Amino acid sequence: MVFFAMSITRIFTIYVIQGILCVSFVFLAYKILKRDRKRLNIIFAGFYISPAIGFIVNFIYGPLTNETLVLTLNFITNFALFYSIIFLVVFELILLKSEKVITTTKQLIILILFGIALFSMIFFVFVEGIGVEMSAPDWSPHWMLPFFLYLLIIESVFAVGPALYLSLKIYKKFEDEELRKKWKLFIIGFICVVVFMYGIFVSNLLDNSTFRLIMGATGIILAIMSGYLMYTGVGRQLEK
């Protein structure tokens, strides 16, 4: 069997909740890039494009039941979703230090090194008991504790922590009150992203359908709020 009858909860989570998020993120990325495709805009748009790619891959493997294929595509989805925050780290470094200091080479080094660290989660994926389990009847991802802890540490230490630290440094650097207000929206939006992401972590660890549904409904609010707040705080200025 290649396909199965998806549960209502899984259909709603993937094709409604994640579908809305995907369209929202693609739209915001388009808004950022449509007037100017300078490097700073591209990097910030990457924060929206990366998870959108993850959602699209998830749409594809949602109804599949071939275990190896499902685990592989789930890995790609996870990589795309959780890679996105590193774009914010690079973006904030450029704002704080300028592109002359954070050169293209340095930007690529940061993106590549984090990519390698995140890609290494593949060593957990196919190992029974420590990685990811996906099986009938609904084929929802169930994270084992070692995989959960590994991904939590990678994201927290190398992406979330640095992004939050740099956000606060930039906020303190602004003297103009209007700029501080806009950047505060960006920080609030970022916090919403982090809560949403960690909510996904916990949901996949617990593997409880009721919690998944609640997290999905809450997540759509958090994700749309985060996208809008971060775009309002920074994205509109990047268009100019």
N, C-alpha and C positions, 0 to 999 in steps of 0.2 A: 504494500500500500504506500502510495506517495502522498495522498491527501487524506484528511480526516474531517469530520464534522466538528467545526470549532464551537466551543461553548459560547454562550451569550456574553459572559463576562470577558472572555478573551477577545471576542470580536469587538466589543465596546472599547476595551482598553487599547487595542492595537489600531483599529481602523477609525474610531471616532476620536478618542482622546489624543492619541499620537498623530492622527491625521490632521487635527486642528493645529497641534503644535508645529508640525512639519510645515504646513502652509504659512503659519505666522512667522516662523523663523526664516523661511525662504523670502517672504515679502520684506521683512526687515533688512535682510542681507541685500536684497535688490535696491531698497531705498538708500542704503549706505553707498552702494557702488555705482548707482545710476549717474551721479553727477561727477564723481571723481574716482579714479581707480589708482590713486597713489598708494604707496606701500602701507601707510597707516590705516587707510580705509580697508584695504584687502585683509590685513591682519585682524582688524576688529570684526569684519564680516565673516572671517573664518570661524569665529566663536558661534555664529548662527548656522553656517553652512555645515560644519562638522556633525552636529547632532541631527540635522535634517537628513544627511546621508545615512546615519544610523537608523532613523525612522523608516526610510525608504527600504533599506535592507530588511528590516523587521516586517514590513508589509509583504515582502516576497516570501520569507520563510514561515510566516505565520501559519499557513495551512499545511505545511509539509510534515511528514512523519519519518523520513529517513534520518536516523539518529546522527550519523556522521555529518551529513549535510546540514542538519539543523544546528548542531553544535558549532560547526564552522561558521555559518552565517550569524549565529548568535555572538560568536567571538568578534566578528567584524562589526556588528551592531554595538557591542560594548565598547570596542576600541574607538569607534567614531563618536559615540556619546560622551565618553569620559576623557577623550583627547581635547575636547573643545576649550577647557579652562586654560590650557597652556597658551592659547592665543591671547587671553587676557593678561597673562604674566608678561608676555613679550610686548603687548600693546602698552601696558602700564610702564614698563621699563623705558620704552621710547619716550613716553610723555614725561617721565621723570628725568631722564638723562639726555634725551635728544637722539636723533638718528646718526649723528656724527660719532657719538660714543657707542651706542648700541647699533653697530653696523649690520649690514645684511648678513655677513658671515656669522656674527654672534647670534643673530636672530635664528638663523638656520641651525646652528649648533644646539641652541636651547630646544628648538622644535624637534630635532632629530634625537637628542639624548632622551627627552621625555617620551618620544615615540618608541624608542628601544625599551625603556623601562616599562612602559605600558604594554608593549607587544609581548614582553616576557611572560605575561599572564597566560599565554597559550600553553605553557608547560603544565599549568594546573587543569586546563579545560578538559583534556581527554583522560585524566587520571581519576579513576573511580574512587569516591570517598573523600577527595580533597578539592575537587574542581566544581564543575557544573553538571547537574543532572537534569535531563529533559526526557520525559516519558509520558505514555498514555495515563489518564485519558485526555488531559488538556495540553500537554507539552509545554507548560509554563516553565521558565528557568528556575531551578532550585540551587542556590549557591551553598556549597559546603563552607564550614567555618574557616578553614585555611585560605580558601580563595577570597572569601569576604574580607578577612584581615589583611591579606596581601594587597588587594585593590584599595582598601581603606587607607592603608599606610602610604601607598604610592601617590594617591590623589591628595591626601592631606599634607604630606611632607613636601612634595615637589610641585603642586599646583595650587590647591586651595590656600594653604598657609602663605606662600609667597604672594599670591594675588591679593589676599586680604591685607597683608602687611604693606604692600606697595600702594594699595588703595588709600590706606590711612595716611601714608607719607605724602601722597599727592594732595589729599584733602588739607593737611596741615600747611602745605606749601602755598596754597591759594590764599591770597589776601582779599581779593574781590569777593564780596558777599554773594553776588549772583552766581559766580562760578562755584562757590562752596555749596550753594543750594543745589545746583545741578549735579555736582559730583556726589552729593549726599544721596540723590536719587539713584545714581549709579551704584553706590555701595549697598543701598537697600535692595536693589535689584539683584546684585551679586549674592547677597545673603539668601534671597529667595531661591536662587539657582542651587546654592549649596544645600539648603534644606530639602529641596526637591531631589537632588542627586543622592543624598544620604538616605532619603526616604525609599528610593529605589533599591539601594543596598540592603536595607533592613527588610523590605518587602520580599526581595529574592532570597534572603536568608531564612525568613520565617516560612515562606511558601504557603501562605494562608490566603485562600480565595477572597474572603471577606476583607482582609487587610489590603489585598491587592486592589480591590474595587475602591475602597476608601482612599487609598494612596493615589489611585489613578484620578479620582475626582478632585482630590486636594491638589495633586500635582499639576493638573491643567490650569488651575488658578494661579499657583505659584510660578509656573513656567511662563505663562502669558504675562503676568505681572512683571516678572524679572526681565523678560525681553523688552517690554514697553518702557519700564523704568530706566533700564540701561541705555536704550536707544534715545529716550528723552534727555537723559543726563549727558550723553556724549555723542550719539549717532547723528543727531540733527546738526550739531556743530561741524561734524566731519563732512557733511554734504556741501558746506560752503567753501 
